[in-house]
Amino acid sequence: MPRQLAWLQWITLGWMTLECAGSLYAAAEAHSVALVAFGCDSLVELLSAAVVLLQFLARFRLDKVYAERAAAILLFALAVVVVCIAALGFRHRVETSVLGVAITALALVVMPVLAWLKRRQAQVLHNAALAADATQSATCAYLAAVTLAGLAINAVWHVAWVDSVAALAAVPILIVEGRRTWRGEGCGCC
């Protein structure tokens, strides 16, 4: 396995673990459905990074086609999770969450960098699973922006449903990239 890829995936696994735990804790404290969706997104990305890593580990060698299919399924699963959780968001009052704001703000910095690095490695290795993982990282940044905007709007104007509506805009991207990955085409950005 290329050393840079291993380093990148281990950093992703560490960050996604922290992001998932922190956002789900913040969601429970603030009763925020958007933060639950963001935390579930982090969990799916954690699984996706593990799939990519397993593809290159000699002891657990995962076939490239299986890795691509697993990555595609995770993209579809993320789309379903976002739709379901966003639909629930219309029924709940969200409280202000300093931890949620901090985590989503950090994700806006970390995730675009990880996505760019993964796209670059996916191009070099011609690896659709890694390209799908890069798409998930980019989508995480988008969802972080949406979640942060929703949390901010709710904190200032008490409009709780805004973040749920905006999160739904990521769903078409996830479905298109999931279909491309399933067919082995990688992400459109590679």
Salt bridges, closest charged atoms under 4 A:
GLU95 OE2 - HIS31 NE2 3.88
ASP133 OD2 - LYS118 NZ 2.92
GLU177 OE2 - ARG180 NH1 3.04
GLU185 OE2 - ARG183 NE 2.97
